[in-house]
Amino acid sequence: MKKLLFYITAIALLTACTKEAAKQTVSADELFAAQDSVLADADQYSDTIEIKYAKGLKVSYEADGIHVGISNPDPSAKHSKAEEIVITKPCSKFVVTTALQAGNFEVLQLEDRIVAMNSLKNLFSPQLKQQIESGKTIQIGKEGNFDIETIIAAQPDYIFVSASKHGGFEALKDCGIPLISHHGYKESSPLGQAEWIKLIGLLTGQTRRANAVFADIEKKYLQLQSEAKGIQSKPTIISGRQMRDGWYIVGGKSYMAQIFSDAGADYIMKDNEESGGTTLDFEAVYARGINADFWQIDGSFDGDYTLQDLANEDERYASMAAYKQKKVIFCNLSQTPYRELAGVQPHLLLADFVKALHPELLPHYKPVFYKLLEK
């Protein structure tokens, strides 16, 4: 009788634990549908920054301040100079020179810390637009023709620059204002790229906020990645199209290639060794991609971009399987904040592709950057 009671009790406990575990497992669709404010619970997060994914950031807490090592994570940039800054107090004034840098502040709702920025043609942030209109954020011209006097007058603590830009940043060195190279866009890991928001958290003294926002991004990304990886049948996908000298694709070791893989797709050009974009012979890519199930492209277009617009660019496109089946996944750079936010919101970028590739996983999700061309 005692043995019987023991087994009954054990089974009851196991069943209760199983049910409790089931309650705690939230689907990606439910996570993305949640409307809870991440920042409302920021005080519950650690004030200490730890780097988990970003290859270009190192953080250590020393007696004289927070030491931050900054380097270019691109494997082809082996000889680029590493930087180190020591943070001893929070800073409140920054200059940004790329859309992605601005996006790092946007996701943390710290746009008010941006006192100056270059002339961004396609700026989407309502807050930054309002700040520019009111004069709280000033424009400093374009790369190669920065208004140095205006920058100095803004009295920024730091100026963010981009390693891929040439000409113009050399002049900024004479301002006497520290420059920080923002290499986030060079990270091949989507979560690694998003993790650069922790640098902003460190500089502004908003580390709890940065940890809270990143934890939310990470949770949603990993849950969706897990569900997509569990699908047995993986559709094939090709990227890019003809751009001047050949067919421009995303490299097989690139950020976008990782998004394809995490979304449960088999990238046709995954054997390519490039970590960024590259141009290949048109016929070679066309031959490999003609039967791909899906096709990813982007571009700036006024109005609604259609399949016919794509075919008008090159009649051979209409013979591709993805075109025929209306499985072209397109991002209109003129109408979406891709350049600002996709790099720091990879969970949304991943969700866009999962929605196109496996819509049953995200029945309630509405695409943000990429969506299927319907006509």
C-alpha positions in Angstrom: 0.0 0.0 0.0 2.9 2.4 0.9 4.5 1.7 -2.5 1.2 2.4 -4.3 0.8 5.7 -2.4 4.3 6.6 -3.3 3.8 6.0 -7.0 0.5 7.8 -7.0 2.1 10.8 -5.3 5.1 10.8 -7.7 2.8 10.7 -10.7 0.7 13.5 -9.4 3.8 15.7 -8.8 5.2 14.9 -12.2 1.9 15.8 -13.8 1.7 19.0 -11.9 5.3 19.9 -12.9 4.6 19.1 -16.5 1.5 21.3 -16.5 3.4 24.1 -14.8 6.2 23.9 -17.4 3.6 24.0 -20.2 2.1 27.2 -18.7 5.6 28.8 -18.7 6.3 28.0 -22.3 5.0 30.9 -24.3 4.9 30.6 -28.1 6.6 33.2 -30.3 3.2 34.4 -31.6 2.1 35.1 -28.0 5.4 36.9 -27.2 5.2 39.1 -30.3 1.6 39.9 -29.6 2.3 41.1 -26.0 1.8 44.8 -25.5 3.7 45.1 -22.1 6.1 47.9 -21.8 9.6 46.6 -21.5 11.0 49.8 -20.0 8.4 49.8 -17.3 10.2 46.9 -15.6 13.8 48.1 -16.3 14.5 48.6 -12.6 14.3 44.9 -12.1 17.3 44.3 -14.3 21.0 44.3 -13.4 23.0 47.5 -13.5 26.0 45.6 -14.7 26.6 45.1 -18.4 27.8 41.7 -19.7 28.5 41.0 -23.4 27.2 37.7 -24.7 27.1 37.9 -28.5 28.9 41.0 -29.8 32.4 40.3 -31.0 33.4 43.9 -31.2 32.7 44.9 -27.6 34.5 44.0 -24.3 33.5 45.5 -20.9 35.4 45.3 -17.7 34.7 47.1 -14.4 37.9 48.6 -12.9 38.7 50.9 -10.0 39.1 53.9 -12.3 35.9 53.3 -14.2 34.2 51.1 -16.8 36.7 50.1 -19.5 35.1 49.4 -22.9 37.1 47.8 -25.7 35.8 48.5 -29.2 37.0 46.7 -32.3 35.8 45.9 -35.8 34.3 42.3 -35.7 34.5 41.9 -39.4 37.1 39.0 -40.1 38.4 41.0 -43.1 39.3 44.0 -40.8 42.1 42.2 -39.0 44.3 45.3 -39.1 41.8 47.9 -38.0 42.8 49.8 -34.8 41.1 48.8 -31.6 39.8 51.5 -29.3 39.3 51.7 -25.5 37.3 54.3 -23.6 37.0 54.6 -19.8 33.6 55.7 -18.6 33.6 57.5 -15.2 30.3 59.3 -15.4 27.1 59.3 -17.5 27.1 61.4 -20.6 24.1 63.3 -22.1 25.1 64.7 -25.4 26.0 62.8 -28.5 26.5 63.2 -32.3 25.4 60.4 -34.6 26.4 60.1 -38.2 24.4 57.0 -39.4 20.8 55.9 -39.3 21.7 52.8 -37.3 23.5 54.8 -34.7 20.3 56.8 -34.2 18.4 53.6 -34.0 20.5 52.5 -31.0 19.2 55.5 -29.1 15.6 55.1 -30.4 15.1 51.5 -29.1 16.2 52.8 -25.7 13.9 55.8 -26.0 17.0 58.0 -25.5 16.6 60.2 -28.6 16.8 63.3 -26.4 20.5 62.5 -25.9 21.2 63.1 -29.6 22.1 66.8 -29.9 23.4 66.7 -33.5 23.2 64.4 -36.5 24.2 64.4 -40.2 21.6 64.9 -42.9 19.7 61.6 -43.0 17.6 61.6 -46.1 15.1 59.0 -44.9 14.7 59.7 -41.2 11.6 57.9 -39.7 11.8 58.6 -36.0 9.0 60.9 -35.1 10.8 62.0 -31.9 14.0 62.9 -33.8 12.0 64.7 -36.5 10.4 66.8 -33.7 13.7 67.5 -32.1 15.2 68.7 -35.4 12.2 70.9 -36.0 12.4 72.5 -32.6 16.2 72.9 -32.8 16.9 70.6 -29.9 18.8 68.4 -32.4 20.8 70.2 -35.0 22.0 69.0 -38.4 25.7 69.1 -39.2 25.8 68.5 -42.9 26.9 65.5 -44.8 29.9 63.3 -44.7 32.9 65.1 -46.2 31.3 68.5 -45.6 30.5 68.6 -41.9 29.9 71.9 -40.2 32.6 71.8 -37.6 31.6 75.0 -35.9 28.1 73.8 -35.4 29.4 70.5 -34.0 31.6 72.3 -31.5 28.7 74.6 -30.5 26.5 71.6 -29.7 29.1 70.6 -27.0 28.7 66.8 -27.4 30.5 64.4 -25.1 31.1 62.0 -28.0 30.8 61.7 -31.7 29.9 58.4 -33.2 31.5 57.6 -36.5 31.4 54.6 -38.9 34.3 52.6 -39.9 33.0 52.1 -43.5 32.8 55.8 -44.2 35.7 57.6 -45.8 36.4 61.3 -46.0 35.0 63.7 -43.6 35.7 62.0 -40.3 39.4 63.1 -40.3 38.3 66.7 -39.9 36.2 65.7 -36.9 39.4 64.7 -35.1 40.4 68.4 -34.9 37.2 69.2 -32.9 38.8 68.1 -29.7 35.7 65.9 -29.1 36.3 62.1 -28.6 35.2 59.9 -31.5 33.8 56.4 -31.1 33.7 53.9 -33.9 30.3 52.2 -33.9 30.9 48.7 -35.5 27.6 47.2 -34.6 26.6 46.8 -38.3 29.7 44.7 -38.8 28.5 42.0 -36.5 27.4 38.8 -38.4 25.3 37.7 -35.5 21.9 39.4 -35.4 21.9 39.4 -31.6 25.5 40.6 -31.6 24.5 43.6 -33.7 21.6 44.4 -31.4 23.8 44.1 -28.3 25.6 47.3 -29.2 22.7 49.1 -27.5 24.5 48.2 -24.3 27.3 50.6 -25.3 24.7 53.3 -25.4 23.4 52.2 -22.0 26.9 52.4 -20.5 27.7 55.8 -21.9 24.4 57.3 -20.8 24.2 55.6 -17.4 21.1 53.7 -18.5 22.4 50.2 -18.2 19.3 48.7 -16.6 17.3 50.1 -19.5 19.7 48.6 -22.0 19.6 45.2 -20.3 15.8 45.2 -20.2 15.4 46.0 -23.9 18.1 43.6 -25.0 16.6 40.8 -22.8 13.3 41.3 -24.5 14.9 41.2 -28.0 16.9 38.1 -27.1 13.9 36.2 -25.6 11.7 36.8 -28.6 14.5 36.1 -31.1 15.6 32.8 -29.5 12.0 31.5 -29.1 11.1 32.2 -32.7 14.5 30.8 -33.9 13.7 27.6 -31.9 10.3 27.2 -33.4 11.5 27.8 -37.0 14.4 25.4 -36.6 11.9 22.7 -35.6 10.3 22.7 -39.0 11.5 19.7 -41.0 10.9 21.0 -44.5 13.1 24.0 -45.1 12.3 26.2 -48.2 15.2 27.5 -50.3 15.8 31.2 -50.7 17.9 33.4 -53.0 18.8 37.0 -52.4 19.4 40.2 -54.3 19.2 41.0 -58.0 21.2 42.7 -60.8 23.0 45.8 -59.6 25.2 47.4 -62.3 28.1 45.0 -62.7 26.4 41.8 -61.7 24.0 40.1 -59.3 24.3 41.5 -55.8 23.8 38.9 -53.1 24.3 38.9 -49.3 27.3 36.8 -48.4 27.0 33.3 -47.0 28.6 34.4 -43.7 26.6 37.6 -43.4 24.1 39.0 -41.0 21.2 38.4 -43.4 22.3 34.9 -44.2 22.1 34.1 -40.5 18.6 35.6 -40.5 17.6 33.2 -43.3 19.0 30.2 -41.4 17.3 31.2 -38.2 14.0 31.7 -40.0 14.2 28.1 -41.2 15.3 28.6 -44.7 18.1 27.0 -46.8 20.1 29.9 -48.4 21.1 29.0 -52.0 24.4 30.9 -51.6 25.3 29.7 -48.1 28.6 28.3 -49.4 29.8 31.9 -50.2 32.4 33.0 -47.8 31.7 36.8 -47.7 30.5 38.3 -44.5 28.9 41.3 -46.2 27.3 41.8 -49.6 29.1 40.9 -52.8 28.5 41.0 -56.6 28.7 37.8 -58.7 28.2 36.9 -62.3 24.5 37.3 -63.2 24.1 34.0 -65.0 25.8 32.0 -62.3 23.4 33.3 -59.6 20.4 33.1 -61.9 21.1 29.4 -62.7 21.3 28.6 -59.0 18.4 30.7 -57.9 15.8 30.1 -60.7 14.2 27.3 -58.7 14.5 28.8 -55.2 11.2 28.8 -53.3 11.6 32.3 -52.0 13.5 35.4 -53.1 14.6 38.3 -50.9 15.2 41.8 -52.3 15.2 45.4 -51.2 15.4 48.8 -52.7 14.1 52.4 -52.5 10.9 52.8 -54.5 8.3 55.6 -54.6 4.8 54.1 -54.1 3.9 50.4 -54.1 6.6 48.2 -55.6 5.0 45.3 -57.5 6.0 42.0 -59.2 5.6 43.7 -62.5 8.0 46.5 -61.5 10.5 43.7 -60.8 9.9 42.0 -64.1 10.3 45.4 -65.9 13.9 45.5 -64.6 14.8 42.3 -66.3 12.4 40.0 -68.1 14.4 36.9 -66.9 13.1 37.5 -63.4 9.6 36.5 -64.4 10.9 32.9 -65.1 12.1 32.4 -61.6 10.0 30.0 -59.4 9.7 32.5 -56.5 8.4 35.1 -58.9 5.8 32.8 -60.4 4.6 31.6 -57.0 4.4 35.2 -55.6 7.1 34.4 -53.0 9.2 37.5 -53.4 10.0 39.1 -50.0 10.6 42.8 -50.4 11.7 45.7 -48.2 11.0 49.2 -49.5 13.8 51.2 -47.9 11.9 54.5 -48.7 8.9 53.4 -46.7 10.3 51.5 -43.7 12.8 52.3 -41.0 15.0 49.4 -42.0 18.3 51.3 -41.9 17.5 52.8 -38.5 15.9 49.8 -36.7 16.4 46.5 -38.4 19.9 46.1 -36.9 18.8 46.8 -33.4 15.5 44.9 -33.7 16.6 41.6 -35.2 13.6 39.8 -33.6 11.3 41.8 -35.8 13.4 41.2 -38.9 13.5 37.5 -38.1 9.7 37.6 -37.6 9.2 39.2 -41.0 10.9 36.2 -42.7 9.2 33.6 -40.5 5.9 35.2 -41.4 6.7 34.8 -45.1 8.3 31.4 -44.9 6.2 29.7 -42.2 3.1 31.9 -41.6 1.5 29.3 -39.4 4.0 30.1 -36.6 3.0 33.8 -36.5 -0.7 34.0 -37.4 -1.2 37.4 -35.7 2.1 39.1 -36.6 2.2 42.0 -39.0 5.5 42.5 -40.9 7.6 45.5 -40.1 10.4 45.7 -42.7 9.9 42.8 -45.2 6.7 41.4 -46.7 5.6 39.3 -49.6 4.8 41.1 -52.8 1.1 40.3 -53.4 0.8 41.7 -56.9 
